[in-house]
Amino acid sequence: MAHFIGILTDTRIASDITFIAGTEEEHNKAFFTVMINRRDRNNKEYHDEITVNAWGKTASIASIYCCKGKQVNIHGRISSWNNDTGQINGAGKKVYTRKTEIVATHIELLGDPMKLIEERVAVNLAMMKAAGRLPQEVMITAAELLKGNLPKLTDYNPEVARITGKYGNARVWDKTIGDYLDKHLTAGIAQPVQNVSTEFIAMSKELQELRALIAQQNGGGAAKLELANDENIQDAEVVGEEKDVFKDVFEVGVEA
């Protein structure tokens, strides 16, 4: 298998992004195809589609920030090999096709310069005011209209993927079921999983605030939280003058 350095510039993604989770972050994989336009010596135009593979953090960048139609620059290595089609020709020999792909090491996101975009929006705003579609007294700039934040780059979360079937903009391919997760969200294979950690963090924060409030009301005594089940919550002993039940689960008291 031959490897060459490859750089694709000003190319557009021609397919959806597919993400496959690995056992470790560096084993995560995303792949998509890009469209390459070229002309031969007779000036005849051709369109080539090249598969791009990305691994690890680059796979996360491709999944979250890339989508079909996005213009990108891609740096990586070209991998080329003979692919066995499983067919036999008339001479009794195997039929091979030449397979070429790029393993991306860096993906550069492209687009029009912000200055040019703001100029276009400013012209459109002026035209809308001149046509009476916007009041003249409205004070709004192109920068305000275009202001936005990119989504935060996050690690792959299998629990979220089982609920949504996606990682960023990428569809998640599950190796255990051999299919895309989003095709099985209602079929019972990709079952929603409760994000226990998020709820636990929120509950812990509320308990800390409640403990501090009770301690303040009781002259600075240390707050005590005791777990009570459904059978003894009514008979649970309360220490101090304050008593509260937090979401029918916790008995709250204060030590003197």
Summary of the structure (lengths in Angstrom):
residues: 256
radius of gyration: 29.2
end to end distance: 76.1
largest distance: 95.9
contacts: 649
relative contact order: 0.12
helix: 26%
strand: 36%
